Amino acid sequence: MASLAERIGDAVNAPRLLVLTDPVRTPDPYVLASRLPAGSALVYRHFGVADRYETAGGLAQLCHERGAYLLVSSDLELADRIGADGVHWPERFYAQAAQARARSYTSWFTAAAHSAPALQKAAALGMDAALLSPIFASNSPSAGSAIGALRARLLIRQSALPVYLLGGIRDETMRRITNSGAAGFAMVEAFNETV
């Protein structure tokens, strides 16, 4: 999957593969981090757990030792404290993302987007990239209707931001969107199935 991710779209100076943690579907973020290929990124979605500083610090060290990047979800203070490479912002946190962007231009900011208006808003807020989802049917409990490969291609062409494709991304679905113009792929549980 990492090699497929390397072949997609236009060249960008950013990871081609993003792997997101999830407390249910990927309960051990250290296992994910220990399997990351160099040049990829882990997005630690902590959901406010009490040990997030300790966990994020350990993940930052592990990712950086492997030549990978670490982003934390919706928390610029946490990212700064543990030396993360950036912050990922869910759509519901766009207001906080805008405030954080005004305070920090050194972090790489990604934003979740589920529609064309969300992609436009993420660009207007100064985000560096967007994770568009769900592209295909997904096991995520919060996933809505699948966007589909054709619509995803259109949204990528219309976007002012580099776009990562998330949702139902697996070996067989990646092949359907390899030449879509996306900046890369993002996934949760499918990464575990291939390593």
PyMOL commands that place a pseudoatom at each C-alpha (Angstrom):
pseudoatom trace, name=CA, resn=MET, resi=1, chain=A, elem=C, hetatm=0, pos=[0.000, 0.000, 0.000]
pseudoatom trace, name=CA, resn=ALA, resi=2, chain=A, elem=C, hetatm=0, pos=[2.878, 2.351, 0.763]
pseudoatom trace, name=CA, resn=SER, resi=3, chain=A, elem=C, hetatm=0, pos=[4.328, 1.736, -2.693]
pseudoatom trace, name=CA, resn=LEU, resi=4, chain=A, elem=C, hetatm=0, pos=[0.950, 2.475, -4.291]
pseudoatom trace, name=CA, resn=ALA, resi=5, chain=A, elem=C, hetatm=0, pos=[0.734, 5.678, -2.260]
pseudoatom trace, name=CA, resn=GLU, resi=6, chain=A, elem=C, hetatm=0, pos=[4.129, 6.736, -3.606]
pseudoatom trace, name=CA, resn=ARG, resi=7, chain=A, elem=C, hetatm=0, pos=[2.864, 6.511, -7.201]
pseudoatom trace, name=CA, resn=ILE, resi=8, chain=A, elem=C, hetatm=0, pos=[-0.157, 8.765, -6.900]
pseudoatom trace, name=CA, resn=GLY, resi=9, chain=A, elem=C, hetatm=0, pos=[-0.847, 12.250, -8.175]
pseudoatom trace, name=CA, resn=ASP, resi=10, chain=A, elem=C, hetatm=0, pos=[1.547, 15.149, -8.483]
pseudoatom trace, name=CA, resn=ALA, resi=11, chain=A, elem=C, hetatm=0, pos=[4.732, 15.303, -6.449]
pseudoatom trace, name=CA, resn=VAL, resi=12, chain=A, elem=C, hetatm=0, pos=[4.230, 17.033, -3.122]
pseudoatom trace, name=CA, resn=ASN, resi=13, chain=A, elem=C, hetatm=0, pos=[6.666, 17.635, -0.310]
pseudoatom trace, name=CA, resn=ALA, resi=14, chain=A, elem=C, hetatm=0, pos=[4.529, 15.832, 2.257]
pseudoatom trace, name=CA, resn=PRO, resi=15, chain=A, elem=C, hetatm=0, pos=[3.780, 12.269, 3.347]
pseudoatom trace, name=CA, resn=ARG, resi=16, chain=A, elem=C, hetatm=0, pos=[1.888, 10.156, 0.814]
pseudoatom trace, name=CA, resn=LEU, resi=17, chain=A, elem=C, hetatm=0, pos=[0.457, 7.797, 3.448]
pseudoatom trace, name=CA, resn=LEU, resi=18, chain=A, elem=C, hetatm=0, pos=[-1.347, 8.913, 6.617]
pseudoatom trace, name=CA, resn=VAL, resi=19, chain=A, elem=C, hetatm=0, pos=[-2.430, 6.332, 9.190]
pseudoatom trace, name=CA, resn=LEU, resi=20, chain=A, elem=C, hetatm=0, pos=[-5.007, 7.428, 11.766]
pseudoatom trace, name=CA, resn=THR, resi=21, chain=A, elem=C, hetatm=0, pos=[-5.406, 5.931, 15.209]
pseudoatom trace, name=CA, resn=ASP, resi=22, chain=A, elem=C, hetatm=0, pos=[-8.766, 4.929, 16.630]
pseudoatom trace, name=CA, resn=PRO, resi=23, chain=A, elem=C, hetatm=0, pos=[-9.376, 3.695, 20.201]
pseudoatom trace, name=CA, resn=VAL, resi=24, chain=A, elem=C, hetatm=0, pos=[-11.605, 0.832, 19.009]
pseudoatom trace, name=CA, resn=ARG, resi=25, chain=A, elem=C, hetatm=0, pos=[-10.332, -0.158, 15.574]
pseudoatom trace, name=CA, resn=THR, resi=26, chain=A, elem=C, hetatm=0, pos=[-6.623, 0.417, 16.341]
pseudoatom trace, name=CA, resn=PRO, resi=27, chain=A, elem=C, hetatm=0, pos=[-6.353, 0.159, 20.130]
pseudoatom trace, name=CA, resn=ASP, resi=28, chain=A, elem=C, hetatm=0, pos=[-2.526, 0.210, 20.317]
pseudoatom trace, name=CA, resn=PRO, resi=29, chain=A, elem=C, hetatm=0, pos=[-1.089, 3.313, 18.589]
pseudoatom trace, name=CA, resn=TYR, resi=30, chain=A, elem=C, hetatm=0, pos=[2.465, 2.158, 19.369]
pseudoatom trace, name=CA, resn=VAL, resi=31, chain=A, elem=C, hetatm=0, pos=[1.965, -0.912, 17.190]
pseudoatom trace, name=CA, resn=LEU, resi=32, chain=A, elem=C, hetatm=0, pos=[0.864, 1.329, 14.312]
pseudoatom trace, name=CA, resn=ALA, resi=33, chain=A, elem=C, hetatm=0, pos=[3.819, 3.669, 14.811]
pseudoatom trace, name=CA, resn=SER, resi=34, chain=A, elem=C, hetatm=0, pos=[6.259, 0.752, 14.912]
pseudoatom trace, name=CA, resn=ARG, resi=35, chain=A, elem=C, hetatm=0, pos=[5.048, -0.405, 11.467]
pseudoatom trace, name=CA, resn=LEU, resi=36, chain=A, elem=C, hetatm=0, pos=[5.041, 2.928, 9.648]
pseudoatom trace, name=CA, resn=PRO, resi=37, chain=A, elem=C, hetatm=0, pos=[7.217, 3.186, 6.569]
pseudoatom trace, name=CA, resn=ALA, resi=38, chain=A, elem=C, hetatm=0, pos=[9.695, 6.069, 6.528]
pseudoatom trace, name=CA, resn=GLY, resi=39, chain=A, elem=C, hetatm=0, pos=[8.164, 9.225, 5.111]
pseudoatom trace, name=CA, resn=SER, resi=40, chain=A, elem=C, hetatm=0, pos=[4.607, 8.369, 6.163]
pseudoatom trace, name=CA, resn=ALA, resi=41, chain=A, elem=C, hetatm=0, pos=[2.649, 10.003, 8.996]
pseudoatom trace, name=CA, resn=LEU, resi=42, chain=A, elem=C, hetatm=0, pos=[0.669, 8.856, 12.006]
pseudoatom trace, name=CA, resn=VAL, resi=43, chain=A, elem=C, hetatm=0, pos=[-2.335, 10.929, 13.080]
pseudoatom trace, name=CA, resn=TYR, resi=44, chain=A, elem=C, hetatm=0, pos=[-2.858, 10.385, 16.805]
pseudoatom trace, name=CA, resn=ARG, resi=45, chain=A, elem=C, hetatm=0, pos=[-6.555, 10.917, 17.558]
pseudoatom trace, name=CA, resn=HIS, resi=46, chain=A, elem=C, hetatm=0, pos=[-6.555, 10.996, 21.352]
pseudoatom trace, name=CA, resn=PHE, resi=47, chain=A, elem=C, hetatm=0, pos=[-10.197, 12.018, 21.950]
pseudoatom trace, name=CA, resn=GLY, resi=48, chain=A, elem=C, hetatm=0, pos=[-9.115, 13.775, 25.163]
pseudoatom trace, name=CA, resn=VAL, resi=49, chain=A, elem=C, hetatm=0, pos=[-7.881, 10.689, 27.055]
pseudoatom trace, name=CA, resn=ALA, resi=50, chain=A, elem=C, hetatm=0, pos=[-6.071, 11.388, 30.310]
pseudoatom trace, name=CA, resn=ASP, resi=51, chain=A, elem=C, hetatm=0, pos=[-2.718, 9.912, 29.233]
pseudoatom trace, name=CA, resn=ARG, resi=52, chain=A, elem=C, hetatm=0, pos=[-2.577, 11.735, 25.882]
pseudoatom trace, name=CA, resn=TYR, resi=53, chain=A, elem=C, hetatm=0, pos=[0.588, 13.720, 26.726]
pseudoatom trace, name=CA, resn=GLU, resi=54, chain=A, elem=C, hetatm=0, pos=[2.519, 10.604, 27.684]
pseudoatom trace, name=CA, resn=THR, resi=55, chain=A, elem=C, hetatm=0, pos=[1.214, 8.604, 24.733]
pseudoatom trace, name=CA, resn=ALA, resi=56, chain=A, elem=C, hetatm=0, pos=[1.773, 11.407, 22.234]
pseudoatom trace, name=CA, resn=GLY, resi=57, chain=A, elem=C, hetatm=0, pos=[5.318, 11.953, 23.523]
pseudoatom trace, name=CA, resn=GLY, resi=58, chain=A, elem=C, hetatm=0, pos=[6.126, 8.270, 23.084]
pseudoatom trace, name=CA, resn=LEU, resi=59, chain=A, elem=C, hetatm=0, pos=[4.585, 8.252, 19.623]
pseudoatom trace, name=CA, resn=ALA, resi=60, chain=A, elem=C, hetatm=0, pos=[6.558, 11.331, 18.573]
pseudoatom trace, name=CA, resn=GLN, resi=61, chain=A, elem=C, hetatm=0, pos=[9.804, 9.665, 19.602]
pseudoatom trace, name=CA, resn=LEU, resi=62, chain=A, elem=C, hetatm=0, pos=[8.923, 6.387, 17.866]
pseudoatom trace, name=CA, resn=CYS, resi=63, chain=A, elem=C, hetatm=0, pos=[7.732, 8.080, 14.661]
pseudoatom trace, name=CA, resn=HIS, resi=64, chain=A, elem=C, hetatm=0, pos=[10.796, 10.280, 14.425]
pseudoatom trace, name=CA, resn=GLU, resi=65, chain=A, elem=C, hetatm=0, pos=[13.118, 7.307, 15.027]
pseudoatom trace, name=CA, resn=ARG, resi=66, chain=A, elem=C, hetatm=0, pos=[11.426, 5.577, 12.067]
pseudoatom trace, name=CA, resn=GLY, resi=67, chain=A, elem=C, hetatm=0, pos=[11.679, 8.628, 9.810]
pseudoatom trace, name=CA, resn=ALA, resi=68, chain=A, elem=C, hetatm=0, pos=[7.922, 9.175, 9.989]
pseudoatom trace, name=CA, resn=TYR, resi=69, chain=A, elem=C, hetatm=0, pos=[5.837, 12.189, 10.984]
pseudoatom trace, name=CA, resn=LEU, resi=70, chain=A, elem=C, hetatm=0, pos=[3.367, 12.611, 13.835]
pseudoatom trace, name=CA, resn=LEU, resi=71, chain=A, elem=C, hetatm=0, pos=[0.260, 14.757, 13.847]
pseudoatom trace, name=CA, resn=VAL, resi=72, chain=A, elem=C, hetatm=0, pos=[-2.038, 15.028, 16.850]
pseudoatom trace, name=CA, resn=SER, resi=73, chain=A, elem=C, hetatm=0, pos=[-5.736, 15.694, 16.636]
pseudoatom trace, name=CA, resn=SER, resi=74, chain=A, elem=C, hetatm=0, pos=[-7.211, 19.106, 17.511]
pseudoatom trace, name=CA, resn=ASP, resi=75, chain=A, elem=C, hetatm=0, pos=[-4.639, 20.222, 20.085]
pseudoatom trace, name=CA, resn=LEU, resi=76, chain=A, elem=C, hetatm=0, pos=[-1.900, 22.708, 19.163]
pseudoatom trace, name=CA, resn=GLU, resi=77, chain=A, elem=C, hetatm=0, pos=[-0.630, 22.861, 22.764]
pseudoatom trace, name=CA, resn=LEU, resi=78, chain=A, elem=C, hetatm=0, pos=[-0.161, 19.094, 22.848]
pseudoatom trace, name=CA, resn=ALA, resi=79, chain=A, elem=C, hetatm=0, pos=[1.546, 19.150, 19.440]
pseudoatom trace, name=CA, resn=ASP, resi=80, chain=A, elem=C, hetatm=0, pos=[3.950, 21.889, 20.543]
pseudoatom trace, name=CA, resn=ARG, resi=81, chain=A, elem=C, hetatm=0, pos=[4.714, 20.263, 23.883]
pseudoatom trace, name=CA, resn=ILE, resi=82, chain=A, elem=C, hetatm=0, pos=[5.681, 16.852, 22.488]
pseudoatom trace, name=CA, resn=GLY, resi=83, chain=A, elem=C, hetatm=0, pos=[7.338, 18.029, 19.268]
pseudoatom trace, name=CA, resn=ALA, resi=84, chain=A, elem=C, hetatm=0, pos=[4.696, 16.776, 16.845]
pseudoatom trace, name=CA, resn=ASP, resi=85, chain=A, elem=C, hetatm=0, pos=[5.000, 17.745, 13.208]
pseudoatom trace, name=CA, resn=GLY, resi=86, chain=A, elem=C, hetatm=0, pos=[1.472, 19.029, 12.946]
pseudoatom trace, name=CA, resn=VAL, resi=87, chain=A, elem=C, hetatm=0, pos=[-2.175, 18.985, 13.943]
pseudoatom trace, name=CA, resn=HIS, resi=88, chain=A, elem=C, hetatm=0, pos=[-5.190, 17.351, 12.307]
pseudoatom trace, name=CA, resn=TRP, resi=89, chain=A, elem=C, hetatm=0, pos=[-8.508, 19.168, 12.713]
pseudoatom trace, name=CA, resn=PRO, resi=90, chain=A, elem=C, hetatm=0, pos=[-11.922, 17.464, 12.447]
pseudoatom trace, name=CA, resn=GLU, resi=91, chain=A, elem=C, hetatm=0, pos=[-14.589, 19.542, 10.689]
pseudoatom trace, name=CA, resn=ARG, resi=92, chain=A, elem=C, hetatm=0, pos=[-16.352, 20.305, 13.941]
pseudoatom trace, name=CA, resn=PHE, resi=93, chain=A, elem=C, hetatm=0, pos=[-13.160, 22.031, 15.173]
pseudoatom trace, name=CA, resn=TYR, resi=94, chain=A, elem=C, hetatm=0, pos=[-12.673, 24.415, 12.251]
pseudoatom trace, name=CA, resn=ALA, resi=95, chain=A, elem=C, hetatm=0, pos=[-13.132, 27.467, 14.526]
pseudoatom trace, name=CA, resn=GLN, resi=96, chain=A, elem=C, hetatm=0, pos=[-10.327, 26.247, 16.811]
pseudoatom trace, name=CA, resn=ALA, resi=97, chain=A, elem=C, hetatm=0, pos=[-8.224, 25.419, 13.745]
pseudoatom trace, name=CA, resn=ALA, resi=98, chain=A, elem=C, hetatm=0, pos=[-8.530, 29.008, 12.538]
pseudoatom trace, name=CA, resn=GLN, resi=99, chain=A, elem=C, hetatm=0, pos=[-7.426, 30.337, 15.938]
pseudoatom trace, name=CA, resn=ALA, resi=100, chain=A, elem=C, hetatm=0, pos=[-4.504, 27.900, 16.060]
pseudoatom trace, name=CA, resn=ARG, resi=101, chain=A, elem=C, hetatm=0, pos=[-3.438, 28.777, 12.505]
pseudoatom trace, name=CA, resn=ALA, resi=102, chain=A, elem=C, hetatm=0, pos=[-3.295, 32.435, 13.548]
pseudoatom trace, name=CA, resn=ARG, resi=103, chain=A, elem=C, hetatm=0, pos=[-0.851, 31.458, 16.336]
pseudoatom trace, name=CA, resn=SER, resi=104, chain=A, elem=C, hetatm=0, pos=[1.298, 28.919, 14.469]
pseudoatom trace, name=CA, resn=TYR, resi=105, chain=A, elem=C, hetatm=0, pos=[2.677, 28.780, 10.967]
pseudoatom trace, name=CA, resn=THR, resi=106, chain=A, elem=C, hetatm=0, pos=[5.311, 26.206, 11.824]
pseudoatom trace, name=CA, resn=SER, resi=107, chain=A, elem=C, hetatm=0, pos=[2.978, 23.228, 12.271]
pseudoatom trace, name=CA, resn=TRP, resi=108, chain=A, elem=C, hetatm=0, pos=[1.562, 21.273, 9.340]
pseudoatom trace, name=CA, resn=PHE, resi=109, chain=A, elem=C, hetatm=0, pos=[-2.236, 21.518, 9.608]
pseudoatom trace, name=CA, resn=THR, resi=110, chain=A, elem=C, hetatm=0, pos=[-4.607, 19.039, 8.014]
pseudoatom trace, name=CA, resn=ALA, resi=111, chain=A, elem=C, hetatm=0, pos=[-8.390, 19.255, 8.115]
pseudoatom trace, name=CA, resn=ALA, resi=112, chain=A, elem=C, hetatm=0, pos=[-11.112, 16.661, 7.746]
pseudoatom trace, name=CA, resn=ALA, resi=113, chain=A, elem=C, hetatm=0, pos=[-13.543, 17.482, 4.943]
pseudoatom trace, name=CA, resn=HIS, resi=114, chain=A, elem=C, hetatm=0, pos=[-16.692, 15.687, 3.828]
pseudoatom trace, name=CA, resn=SER, resi=115, chain=A, elem=C, hetatm=0, pos=[-17.903, 18.004, 1.064]
pseudoatom trace, name=CA, resn=ALA, resi=116, chain=A, elem=C, hetatm=0, pos=[-16.890, 20.675, -1.446]
pseudoatom trace, name=CA, resn=PRO, resi=117, chain=A, elem=C, hetatm=0, pos=[-17.876, 23.516, 0.950]
pseudoatom trace, name=CA, resn=ALA, resi=118, chain=A, elem=C, hetatm=0, pos=[-15.727, 21.954, 3.691]
pseudoatom trace, name=CA, resn=LEU, resi=119, chain=A, elem=C, hetatm=0, pos=[-12.739, 21.780, 1.317]
pseudoatom trace, name=CA, resn=GLN, resi=120, chain=A, elem=C, hetatm=0, pos=[-13.249, 25.451, 0.445]
pseudoatom trace, name=CA, resn=LYS, resi=121, chain=A, elem=C, hetatm=0, pos=[-13.506, 26.434, 4.101]
pseudoatom trace, name=CA, resn=ALA, resi=122, chain=A, elem=C, hetatm=0, pos=[-10.379, 24.459, 5.034]
pseudoatom trace, name=CA, resn=ALA, resi=123, chain=A, elem=C, hetatm=0, pos=[-8.465, 26.299, 2.310]
pseudoatom trace, name=CA, resn=ALA, resi=124, chain=A, elem=C, hetatm=0, pos=[-9.812, 29.661, 3.481]
pseudoatom trace, name=CA, resn=LEU, resi=125, chain=A, elem=C, hetatm=0, pos=[-8.671, 28.867, 7.032]
pseudoatom trace, name=CA, resn=GLY, resi=126, chain=A, elem=C, hetatm=0, pos=[-5.109, 28.330, 5.847]
pseudoatom trace, name=CA, resn=MET, resi=127, chain=A, elem=C, hetatm=0, pos=[-4.939, 24.578, 6.274]
pseudoatom trace, name=CA, resn=ASP, resi=128, chain=A, elem=C, hetatm=0, pos=[-2.081, 22.814, 4.479]
pseudoatom trace, name=CA, resn=ALA, resi=129, chain=A, elem=C, hetatm=0, pos=[-4.046, 19.751, 3.311]
pseudoatom trace, name=CA, resn=ALA, resi=130, chain=A, elem=C, hetatm=0, pos=[-7.454, 18.100, 3.652]
pseudoatom trace, name=CA, resn=LEU, resi=131, chain=A, elem=C, hetatm=0, pos=[-8.535, 14.521, 4.307]
pseudoatom trace, name=CA, resn=LEU, resi=132, chain=A, elem=C, hetatm=0, pos=[-11.615, 13.964, 2.146]
pseudoatom trace, name=CA, resn=SER, resi=133, chain=A, elem=C, hetatm=0, pos=[-13.925, 11.182, 3.327]
pseudoatom trace, name=CA, resn=PRO, resi=134, chain=A, elem=C, hetatm=0, pos=[-15.511, 8.740, 3.039]
pseudoatom trace, name=CA, resn=ILE, resi=135, chain=A, elem=C, hetatm=0, pos=[-14.429, 7.862, -0.472]
pseudoatom trace, name=CA, resn=PHE, resi=136, chain=A, elem=C, hetatm=0, pos=[-15.723, 4.279, -0.273]
pseudoatom trace, name=CA, resn=ALA, resi=137, chain=A, elem=C, hetatm=0, pos=[-17.924, 2.448, 2.237]
pseudoatom trace, name=CA, resn=SER, resi=138, chain=A, elem=C, hetatm=0, pos=[-16.192, 2.525, 5.600]
pseudoatom trace, name=CA, resn=ASN, resi=139, chain=A, elem=C, hetatm=0, pos=[-16.331, 0.727, 8.937]
pseudoatom trace, name=CA, resn=SER, resi=140, chain=A, elem=C, hetatm=0, pos=[-16.173, 4.055, 10.753]
pseudoatom trace, name=CA, resn=PRO, resi=141, chain=A, elem=C, hetatm=0, pos=[-19.290, 4.571, 12.881]
pseudoatom trace, name=CA, resn=SER, resi=142, chain=A, elem=C, hetatm=0, pos=[-19.337, 8.252, 11.874]
pseudoatom trace, name=CA, resn=ALA, resi=143, chain=A, elem=C, hetatm=0, pos=[-18.937, 7.694, 8.114]
pseudoatom trace, name=CA, resn=GLY, resi=144, chain=A, elem=C, hetatm=0, pos=[-21.691, 9.031, 5.935]
pseudoatom trace, name=CA, resn=SER, resi=145, chain=A, elem=C, hetatm=0, pos=[-22.512, 8.065, 2.366]
pseudoatom trace, name=CA, resn=ALA, resi=146, chain=A, elem=C, hetatm=0, pos=[-19.523, 7.222, 0.205]
pseudoatom trace, name=CA, resn=ILE, resi=147, chain=A, elem=C, hetatm=0, pos=[-18.334, 10.017, -2.106]
pseudoatom trace, name=CA, resn=GLY, resi=148, chain=A, elem=C, hetatm=0, pos=[-17.097, 7.583, -4.746]
pseudoatom trace, name=CA, resn=ALA, resi=149, chain=A, elem=C, hetatm=0, pos=[-14.061, 7.633, -7.002]
pseudoatom trace, name=CA, resn=LEU, resi=150, chain=A, elem=C, hetatm=0, pos=[-15.496, 9.864, -9.744]
pseudoatom trace, name=CA, resn=ARG, resi=151, chain=A, elem=C, hetatm=0, pos=[-16.786, 12.556, -7.390]
pseudoatom trace, name=CA, resn=ALA, resi=152, chain=A, elem=C, hetatm=0, pos=[-13.533, 12.427, -5.414]
pseudoatom trace, name=CA, resn=ARG, resi=153, chain=A, elem=C, hetatm=0, pos=[-11.576, 13.155, -8.618]
pseudoatom trace, name=CA, resn=LEU, resi=154, chain=A, elem=C, hetatm=0, pos=[-13.782, 16.175, -9.303]
pseudoatom trace, name=CA, resn=LEU, resi=155, chain=A, elem=C, hetatm=0, pos=[-13.421, 17.506, -5.755]
pseudoatom trace, name=CA, resn=ILE, resi=156, chain=A, elem=C, hetatm=0, pos=[-9.643, 17.076, -5.917]
pseudoatom trace, name=CA, resn=ARG, resi=157, chain=A, elem=C, hetatm=0, pos=[-9.493, 19.105, -9.143]
pseudoatom trace, name=CA, resn=GLN, resi=158, chain=A, elem=C, hetatm=0, pos=[-11.617, 21.861, -7.594]
pseudoatom trace, name=CA, resn=SER, resi=159, chain=A, elem=C, hetatm=0, pos=[-9.699, 22.011, -4.323]
pseudoatom trace, name=CA, resn=ALA, resi=160, chain=A, elem=C, hetatm=0, pos=[-7.126, 24.703, -3.587]
pseudoatom trace, name=CA, resn=LEU, resi=161, chain=A, elem=C, hetatm=0, pos=[-5.533, 22.280, -1.096]
pseudoatom trace, name=CA, resn=PRO, resi=162, chain=A, elem=C, hetatm=0, pos=[-3.698, 18.985, -1.484]
pseudoatom trace, name=CA, resn=VAL, resi=163, chain=A, elem=C, hetatm=0, pos=[-6.302, 16.284, -0.775]
pseudoatom trace, name=CA, resn=TYR, resi=164, chain=A, elem=C, hetatm=0, pos=[-5.799, 12.923, 0.929]
pseudoatom trace, name=CA, resn=LEU, resi=165, chain=A, elem=C, hetatm=0, pos=[-8.425, 10.248, 0.357]
pseudoatom trace, name=CA, resn=LEU, resi=166, chain=A, elem=C, hetatm=0, pos=[-9.858, 8.471, 3.418]
pseudoatom trace, name=CA, resn=GLY, resi=167, chain=A, elem=C, hetatm=0, pos=[-12.624, 5.962, 3.977]
pseudoatom trace, name=CA, resn=GLY, resi=168, chain=A, elem=C, hetatm=0, pos=[-12.709, 2.413, 2.704]
pseudoatom trace, name=CA, resn=ILE, resi=169, chain=A, elem=C, hetatm=0, pos=[-9.151, 2.751, 1.400]
pseudoatom trace, name=CA, resn=ARG, resi=170, chain=A, elem=C, hetatm=0, pos=[-7.761, -0.765, 0.917]
pseudoatom trace, name=CA, resn=ASP, resi=171, chain=A, elem=C, hetatm=0, pos=[-5.430, -2.401, -1.534]
pseudoatom trace, name=CA, resn=GLU, resi=172, chain=A, elem=C, hetatm=0, pos=[-8.209, -3.055, -4.068]
pseudoatom trace, name=CA, resn=THR, resi=173, chain=A, elem=C, hetatm=0, pos=[-9.842, 0.392, -3.734]
pseudoatom trace, name=CA, resn=MET, resi=174, chain=A, elem=C, hetatm=0, pos=[-6.534, 2.267, -3.889]
pseudoatom trace, name=CA, resn=ARG, resi=175, chain=A, elem=C, hetatm=0, pos=[-6.037, 0.996, -7.421]
pseudoatom trace, name=CA, resn=ARG, resi=176, chain=A, elem=C, hetatm=0, pos=[-9.303, 2.685, -8.473]
pseudoatom trace, name=CA, resn=ILE, resi=177, chain=A, elem=C, hetatm=0, pos=[-8.040, 6.107, -7.379]
pseudoatom trace, name=CA, resn=THR, resi=178, chain=A, elem=C, hetatm=0, pos=[-4.280, 5.883, -7.956]
pseudoatom trace, name=CA, resn=ASN, resi=179, chain=A, elem=C, hetatm=0, pos=[-4.312, 8.503, -10.735]
pseudoatom trace, name=CA, resn=SER, resi=180, chain=A, elem=C, hetatm=0, pos=[-6.885, 10.755, -9.099]
pseudoatom trace, name=CA, resn=GLY, resi=181, chain=A, elem=C, hetatm=0, pos=[-4.536, 13.673, -8.419]
pseudoatom trace, name=CA, resn=ALA, resi=182, chain=A, elem=C, hetatm=0, pos=[-4.741, 13.117, -4.654]
pseudoatom trace, name=CA, resn=ALA, resi=183, chain=A, elem=C, hetatm=0, pos=[-1.780, 14.063, -2.474]
pseudoatom trace, name=CA, resn=GLY, resi=184, chain=A, elem=C, hetatm=0, pos=[-1.978, 10.660, -0.815]
pseudoatom trace, name=CA, resn=PHE, resi=185, chain=A, elem=C, hetatm=0, pos=[-4.074, 8.132, 1.016]
pseudoatom trace, name=CA, resn=ALA, resi=186, chain=A, elem=C, hetatm=0, pos=[-5.227, 8.038, 4.634]
pseudoatom trace, name=CA, resn=MET, resi=187, chain=A, elem=C, hetatm=0, pos=[-6.492, 4.963, 6.449]
pseudoatom trace, name=CA, resn=VAL, resi=188, chain=A, elem=C, hetatm=0, pos=[-7.341, 3.532, 9.840]
pseudoatom trace, name=CA, resn=GLU, resi=189, chain=A, elem=C, hetatm=0, pos=[-7.723, -0.226, 10.096]
pseudoatom trace, name=CA, resn=ALA, resi=190, chain=A, elem=C, hetatm=0, pos=[-6.659, -1.200, 6.563]
pseudoatom trace, name=CA, resn=PHE, resi=191, chain=A, elem=C, hetatm=0, pos=[-3.036, -0.458, 7.431]
pseudoatom trace, name=CA, resn=ASN, resi=192, chain=A, elem=C, hetatm=0, pos=[-3.151, -3.236, 10.048]
pseudoatom trace, name=CA, resn=GLU, resi=193, chain=A, elem=C, hetatm=0, pos=[-4.438, -5.697, 7.452]
pseudoatom trace, name=CA, resn=THR, resi=194, chain=A, elem=C, hetatm=0, pos=[-1.459, -5.206, 5.154]
pseudoatom trace, name=CA, resn=VAL, resi=195, chain=A, elem=C, hetatm=0, pos=[1.524, -5.221, 7.529]
for i in range(1, 195): cmd.bond("trace and resi %d" % i, "trace and resi %d" % (i + 1))
show_as sticks, trace
zoom trace
